[in-house]
Amino acid sequence: MSELATRLSAVREGIADAATAAGRDVAGITTVVVTKFQPVSLIRELASLGVRDVGENRHQEAQAKARELADLGLTWHFVGQLQSKKARQVREYASVIHSVDRTSLVDALRSEESTVDCFVQVNLTDDPGRGGVAEEALEPLVQHVLDTPGLRLLGLMAVAPLDEPARPAFARVRAMSERVRRLAPGASALSMGMSHDYRDAILEGATHLRIGTAITGNRPTPG
Ligand SMILES: *Cc1c(COP(=O)(O)O)cnc(C)c1O
């Protein structure tokens, strides 16, 4: 087995273990392999190992990779901060946008022609630079997504803060998700959990994991 195959199967086992510990069906958990800064050759190898969902966080890189790998029929997830002026272009290749975090971005994603799946990203820190809507502004933003044609709200996305344990942070997202479901009963998905905290995320109900380096190995330095 290649190193990539070995790491992928180790993570798959870790996910299955955590699902068992949580009393959950692993089939309800989608693993998005985050391939930012990685070459397309690595994404091809991932596809040959059965990976169907890949995530990228920079528009230009994502667009180029999605074009070059169109033959693989992968599902592309956009997980990074998104500038409103790039929003329409991201819609063209991404099936899921995980980082909807402000009204102006929702407006830029509006479409009468097609629908894209999205998550509203919540900021679990006090630092606005980390992306995500502040908890106080959650409901109005969710309502705006629901009122905007061309967006289907799947649920909430979050990144665990660096300076506190992940599990209670994910529990807060789970509680926010209950608030969201009063407005949008179907929006029950939770995009949370990365290489170092996916177990905690699964224990708190994550349905979409975004895992990079635990599967891909270290990222090459951005050029
Ligand atoms: C890079 C990234 C990930 C994956 O991070 P790892 O620590 O490599 O697993 C997940 N989510 C987002 C938003 C990212 O930018």
The ligand as an SDF file (V2000), in Angstrom:
LIG
                    3D

 15 15  0  0  0  0  0  0  0  0999 V2000
   -7.2730   23.1480    5.6170 C   0  0  0  0  0  0  0  0  0  0  0  0
   -8.6580   23.0500    6.1430 C   0  0  0  0  0  0  0  0  0  0  0  0
   -9.1380   21.8580    6.6930 C   0  0  0  0  0  0  0  0  0  0  0  0
   -8.2960   20.6180    6.8650 C   0  0  0  0  0  0  0  0  0  0  0  0
   -7.3070   20.8230    7.8460 O   0  0  0  0  0  0  0  0  0  0  0  0
   -6.3630   19.6480    8.3630 P   0  0  0  0  0  0  0  0  0  0  0  0
   -5.8880   20.1090    9.6810 O   0  0  0  0  0  0  0  0  0  0  0  0
   -5.2730   19.5040    7.3530 O   0  0  0  0  0  0  0  0  0  0  0  0
   -7.1890   18.4150    8.4540 O   0  0  0  0  0  0  0  0  0  0  0  0
  -10.4620   21.8350    7.1240 C   0  0  0  0  0  0  0  0  0  0  0  0
  -11.2560   22.9140    7.0300 N   0  0  0  0  0  0  0  0  0  0  0  0
  -10.8220   24.0680    6.4980 C   0  0  0  0  0  0  0  0  0  0  0  0
  -11.7610   25.2370    6.4420 C   0  0  0  0  0  0  0  0  0  0  0  0
   -9.5140   24.1890    6.0360 C   0  0  0  0  0  0  0  0  0  0  0  0
   -9.0980   25.3450    5.5360 O   0  0  0  0  0  0  0  0  0  0  0  0
  1  2  1  0
  2  3  1  0
  2 14  2  0
  3  4  1  0
  3 10  2  0
  4  5  1  0
  5  6  1  0
  6  7  2  0
  6  8  1  0
  6  9  1  0
 10 11  1  0
 11 12  2  0
 12 13  1  0
 12 14  1  0
 14 15  1  0
M  END
$$$$
